[in-house]
Amino acid sequence: MKTAPATQAAPQRAYWLKTLHQWHWISSALCLIGMLLFAFTGITLNHAADIPATPVVQQRTAELPEALRAAIALKDDEPDSAPLPPALQAWLGEALGVGLPASDAEWSPEEIYLSLPRPGGDAWLRIDRESGAVAYERTDRGWISYLNDLHKGRHTGPVWKGFLDVFSVACLVFSITGLLILKFHAANRPSTWPMVGAGLVIPLLLAILFIH
């Protein structure tokens, strides 16, 4: 015959177990594709030197019209870095067929240089202030490099970085609820805590013994 405390504990245990299972499957659904991507790119990052990549370089040139040269004329109180004037930015985007961000460019007496880092590659734009000559170069290192940079959040912008924060929270919820579910079932599964302990001890030992 069950005691009163045990009888009262059973519905409470069932409630918490049901709640944990609900949070566990919701968080797993939200982070499933992201976890597959990050697991795959974990392998590609670990073997980056073994994966061949042939960068593809594109180069484009243009020449500023006279009407826009006044916008880049040298001024006495000019800052070392500032965004491109809107009219110049719009013309460059159309002439070169590229989208240019409103980020700061480096202004020197000889040229204007705009760095355009991007996931999986790089790009830059240079304007000769005397002649008005424009040079643009873009390097694409392939989709593996692109996915690796997504993994690291490298040159991905604030929206992707915000997604990484949300994804990380979903992974934490998934892991913590999984741990609590294991706790509920551990009494009937003796290997639960040895397996969890192995998941902690193995990487800890590897780090201590082989990483210097």
N, C-alpha and C positions, 0 to 999 in steps of 0.2 A: 504493500500500500504506500502510495506516494505521500510525502509530507506536504504541508501547506506551502512552505517556501519553494519547494521544487515545482509544485503545481503552478504557482504564480510566476515562476521564472521561465517556464516553457513558452507561454505566449510572447513574453518580452524577448526571449532569445529568437523566436521565429520572426518577430517584427524587425529586429536589428539585422538578422541574416538576410531577410527579404530586401531591406533597404540597402544593405551593402552590395548585394547582387545587382540591384537596379543601378546604383552608382557605378559599379564595376563594368557592366555591359555598356552603359551610356558613354563612359570615358573611353572604353576600348574602341567603341565605334567611331568616336571623334578623332582618336589618335592612331587608328589602325594604319591608314595609308601613310601618314607621316612617319610612323615607326618603321614601316617597310622601307621607305625612302632613306631614313637615317641609318637603318641597319645596312642597307646596300652601300650607301656612301661612306659608312664607317670602314667597309672593306676596301673601297676604291681609294680612300684617303690613306689607309694603312699601306697600300701597295701602289701609291702614286708614281713612284720611280719605275715601277715595272710595267705600267700601262703606257704604251706608246701614244704620242699625240703630235700631230703636225699642225702648227699654228697656221691659220689662213689670214693673210694681211691684205686689207683693202686700203687703197690710197686715192684721195680725191683732191682736186685743186680748184680754185676759183680766184676771181679778182674783184675786189670791192669797187662798186661804182663811185664816181666822184661825190655823189650826194651823201654817201655814208662815210667817206674818209674824214669828214669834219667831226664825226662822232668819236673818232679815235685819235684826234689830234692831241699832241702833247700839251698838258696843262701844268702850271707851276704847283698847284695845290692838289695834284692827283694822288690818290691813295695807291699803295702797293697792290692791293687786291680789291676787286669790285666786280659785280655782275656785268655782263655785256649789256649795252643799251638795248631796250626792247626792239627797236626798229632793226638794229644790226643782228640781233638774235633771230628775228623772224626771217630776215633775208638769207642768213647763213643756213637756216634749217631748210629753206626752199631750194637754195642753190646747191647744197650738198646732199639733199634728200635724207637728212637725219634729224632726229629730235634732240634738241639741246636743252639741258636743265638750266634753271635760273641760279646756278651756283656761282661762286666767286671765281673770277679768272685772275691770273697774275699779270699785272701791268708793269712793264719796264719801258724805258725810253725807246728801245729798239722794237719790241714786239709785245703782243698780247698772247698769253698761253693759257689754254683751258684744258685741264686734265679731266678725262671722262672715264674713270674706272667703272667696270661693269662685271657682273658675274660671268665667269668663264672666259674672260678676255680683258682687253684694255682699249682705250682710244684716247686721242688727244687732238686738239685744234690749235693752230698757230697762225697769227695774223701779223704780217710785217707792216709796221706802222708807217713806214716811209713809202713803200711801193704799193701797199694794199693787197699784196699777194696772200692768199689763204691756202693753207695746207692742212689736210685732215687725214688721219690714219686710224684704222680700226683693226685690232687683232682678235681673232676668234680661236680659242684653244680647244674647242669641241664640247660636246654635251656632257662628257664625264667631268670635265673641269667646271662646267656650269653647275652640275648637281653638287659637286664638292663645295663650291662657293655658297650654294644655297644652304648646305649643311652648316657651314661656318658663319653664315650671315654676312659674308664679305661683299661689300658694295651692293647691298640688296635694297637699301632704302628703309624708311620707317615702317611702312606697311608690312613688309615681310618680317621685320624684327618684332613687330607687334604680334604677328602670327606665331612666331617662335615662342614668345612668352605664353600665349594661350595654349599652344601645343605642350609646352613644358608643364603647365599646371594640369592639363588633362592627363599627362603621363604620371604625374605625382598622385593624382586621384586614383588612377588605375592601379598603381603599385601599392598605395596604402590600403585601398579597399581589398586588393588581393591578399595582402598580408593579414588583414583582419579576418577575411574569410578563411584563410589557412588556420588562424587561431581557433575559430569556431569548430573546424573539422579535425584539429590536431589530435584530439583524444582518441579518435577512431583510426587515425593514420599515424603510426609511430615514427615513420620516416620523415614526417613534415619538418620538424625543427633541425634534424641533421642535414637535410637538403638545403634549408634556408641558411644554416650555419656554413655549409660548404660554399654557398654562393657569396658569402662574405669573406671567408678565410682564404679561399683559393686566389682571388685577385690580390688580396692583401699580402699573401706570401710571395706571389710573383713580383709584386712591386718592391717588397723588401729585399728579395734575393737577387733580382735580375735588373733592376732599374737603379742606375748610379749616376 
